[in-house]
Amino acid sequence: IELYLGALGGVLPAHPFGYAELESAAMAVLPPELRTYVAGGSGDEATQRANVEAFGRYAVVPRMLRASAERDLSVEVFGRTLSSPLMMAPVGVLGICSPDQHGDVHAAEASAATGVPLIGSTLMSDPLEDVVAATGDTPAWFQLYTPKNRDLAASLVRRAEQAGYEAIVITLDTWVPGWRPRDLASGNFPQLRAKCLANYTSDPVFQEMTGPDPDPGTVVMTWVGTFGHPVTWEDLPWLRSLTDLPILVKGICHPDDARRALDEGVDGIYCSNHGGRQANGGGSALDWLPDVVAAVDHRAPVVFDSGVRSGADVVKALAVGADLVALGRPYAFALALGGVPGLTHLLRSFQAETDLIMAVDGYPTRADLGPDAIRRTDR
Ligand code: FNR
């Protein structure tokens, strides 16, 4: 009502409310290399589209006459209470989503303003210490691209722990670049511009690898030499030994992988297909989520991303069984278009829409929002 009253008084909102408007504004005004990098996916982008379309196969079942005037969207995870089940997924090279190249710090500022935690990517434009310092009281997690060099991996994890990140997310599906025609066509691989390598250039182990005062070419080629390590089951005990922080594995889509990862000491499962940016031809991540949730069987939190575009999608992912739902492309575009106010607006809009659907459809708490709250409409 506040927003409508504001509009009556002539104060119209400065930022778009729906993802369609956000994306078309992004396509109209952002520089091409930013557009293709954020919007693009692998192959003909069928998996990327499938991620979004999958949400259309579920319907939230309205229930009336329930006491939903007061809602509680909070969720407990790793000893912290979050006011809503939303997160910002790791987005590498987020720095370029700000004209001043400090997109990672600005996302952290929006995290502090909204309570929506950020998962900081390894590929930041500012050192991980500076980013977590801007998150205020909101917890932040660190996403690790596991380098070939184990000392470098250990150093990054140690720094993240010391700086105050509260969990480590190990991404499993990105040890090779995906086949991304939009970026291939324009030779656009922003990682090769030294801008997103601040976590490396600020790292003592990496500095030993480059020698003192390296030129940008040396930095990039040294980074390329660290890239390309596929994490396997054999690596998990070593990764586990690096930190006492909770560890999540990102990219899990098969129930057996989820079960085994938990058996091997992992603390959380992150179901995702990287937004269809890595392997095409894989179907939607949402279609894998029910089996992953069943395999986890409440032993650990389940985070979900890939294709979330609205509060309705958040409600559906929660009802399927995710504990936390992460945004990717929408927040990168919101930051690129509207800076900290634009991103804050997007995160609050997701919170508000999620909350209102739970209000109108009669599911006042997370506990009410189980599998009975949704129906497949295609069966
Ligand atoms: C990503 N993603 C990603 N994931 C990760 O673990 N580390 C990273 O550095 C990145 N980088 C990255 C950059 C950009 C521009 C995008 C769009 C995505 C994947 C991300 O965490 C998430 O899985 C997807 O964004 C989810 O898909 P949607 O909802 O954005 O389509």
Boltz pocket constraint, residues with backbone or C-beta under 6 A from the ligand:
constraints:
  - pocket:
      binder: B
      contacts: [[A, 37], [A, 38], [A, 39], [A, 48], [A, 51], [A, 89], [A, 90], [A, 91], [A, 92], [A, 93], [A, 121], [A, 122], [A, 123], [A, 143], [A, 171], [A, 250], [A, 272], [A, 273], [A, 274], [A, 275], [A, 276], [A, 277], [A, 305], [A, 306], [A, 307], [A, 308], [A, 326], [A, 327], [A, 328], [A, 329], [A, 330], [A, 332]]
      max_distance: 6.0
